[in-house]
Amino acid sequence: MSTADDNTGEEPSGDLCIRTLAMPADTNANGDIFGGWLLSQMDVGGGIFASKVAKSRTVTVAIEAMNFRKAVYVGDLLSVYANLVRIGRTSVTVHLEAWVVRRRETWPILVTDGNFTYVSIDDHGRPRVVPKDEEPVQA
C-alpha cells in the first residue's frame, strides 16, 4: 500500500500523451506489471508527441536513461507525459515520465522516466529534416 511519502512532492509536468489502465494480462509471474509493457506505453506516448513536433511519421532510434522507480500494479491508472529535450536535424529527443494513480488513492506517483529519441521519416522511410518552428508545440 502506498502512502503520501511515495509522492516526493513532484507533480507530472509536460504534455499528457497517453492514459491507460494496467490490466492482469500485462503482468509477470509475480503479478506485477511487466517493465516491457510500461516501456511500450511510454514509447507510444513519446511517438505521438514526437510526430507532432516533427510534423511527420517518426520511428524510435534510442532509449536512454531509463529509471524504473516504483512497481506498477494491476488497476493502476498510468499516464505518460512528454517534455521536449531537443530537436536535431532529423531527430526529436523527448523526456518521458510515467505516473500512476493507484486504486483508492488520489495523488500521482512517478514510476518511470527516461529519454527517448525519434527520427522523422518520409513516406519512403528515409530520414527527413524536422522543421524548427518559432512557437512551442501543443500536444
N, C-alpha and C positions, 0 to 999 in steps of 0.2 A: 504494500500500500504506500502510495507516495504522500509526501507532506509538502507543506509550503516551502520547506527547505530545498526541495527538488528544483524549484524555480529560483534562480540566482538573482532575481530582481530584473532580469532581462525580459524583453518582450520581442516578439517577432518583428523584424524590420524588412523592408523591401516590398516587392510586388507579390501578392498571392498568386501562385501559378497553378496549383492543383490541390484538391482536398479529397480525401478518400478515407474509407473505413478499413481498418485491419481486420481481416476475416480468418476463420480457422484454417482454410485451405492454404494460407500464406505462412504457416508455422513450420518449425523444425521439429525434431523428435522430442525436444524438451518442452514444446508448447509455446515457445517464443516466436515472434515474427522473424523470418529469415532476413539476414542482413542484405542479401541479394535482392529481395523484394523491395526493401527500403531504398536501396541504391537505384533500382529501376524506376521507382516513383519519382525520385529526385531527378533522374535523367530525363524523364518525360516532362516534368515541370520546367527544368532548365532548357530543354529543347524548345518548348513553347515560347519561353522568354527570349532565347537567342534568335529564333526565327523572326520575332517581332523587331528585334534590334537590327538584324541583317536584312530584313525585308525579303527573305528568300528561304528556301529549304536549308536546313543545317544538319550536320552529322557530328556525333561526338568523336573527338580525337584524343582527349585526355581527361583523366580524373585524378586530381591530386589533393593532398592534404585532407583526406577524409578522416573525420573524428567521430567514432561511434561512442557517444557519451552515456546513453541510457538505453535499456531494452525497450522494445515496442511490444505491446501485448494485444491479444485479440480484443476487439471492441474499442481500441484507441482510435480517435479521430486524428488522422495525420494531415498536416498542412505543410506545403513546401513554398518557401519564399525565396525570391531571387533578387540579387543586387549586382549591378554591372561592375565588373572589376576593370576590364579594359577592352578596347576594340583594337584589333590588329588590322593588317591589310586585308586578310581574308578570314580572320577568326574573331570570335567573341568569347571572352572569359567571364564566367558568372560565378559568384559566390552563392551557394545554395544552403539554406537552413531548413531542416525538417523539425517541426514541432508537433507534439501531440497534446491532446486533451484527453485525459483518462476518464473512464466511466465514473459517474457520480462526482466529478470534480469540475472546476470551472477555470483554472488557470493553465496556461500553456507551459509545456516543458520542452526545452531544447534537447532533442535526442541525437541528432546527427548534423554535421555541416561539412562542407568541402567546396573546392573549386573545380568547376567543370569547364572544359574548353570545347567549343564547337566551331566547325569550319562551314562557312557559307558555300553552297554549291549551286551550280546552274542546272538546267533541265537535263544535261548530259552527265551530271555527277562530277563535273570539274570545279575546282575552287573558283570562286568569284569574289571580287572586291566588295567589302562591306561599306555601304555609304556612311559617311560621317555627317550626321545632322547636327544642327545647332541646338535643337530642343531635346530635352530628355524624353526617353521612351515611356509611354504609359502602357503597362501590360493589362 
